[in-house]
Amino acid sequence: MDKEHLRRLQFGAGIWNAWRATYPALRPLLAQAPLRATDLSGADLSDADLAGADLRGTRLAGADLRGADLRGANLFKAVLAGARLAGCDLRGARFLSPDQLLSADGWREALRDEELALGAPLPQSHD
């Protein structure tokens, strides 16, 4: 985890998104980040490394998580309504429920565990 990335994200989605727009090639390094109960609605978290992050109760409504690594993240009671998940990696995410997944956009294109297939084909990993 990059502490500077975490500090910027804690200022909120507006400031975070402006910073991301200034540095579009930068990959946010937020693995294991303590983001419990944070409002990240609308945040551009595309391609971010959020593996193992504590996202319990975090509001990710409308957030861009396309291509993000969320392997092993704790999503207990996280709000994913309208979040964009295409291409993100949710394998091993903890406490992720079908209702959370179905409320998001692009969930069919997210890498996910068999128990979250939900009648849609599982994308193949390119690791």
Secondary structure, 3 states (H helix, E strand, C coil): CCHHHHHHHCCCHHHHHHHHHHCCCCCCECCCCECCCCECCCCECCCCECCCCECCCCECCCCECCCCECCCCECCCCECCCCECCCCECCCCECCCHHHHHCCECHHHCECCHHHCCCCCCCCCCC
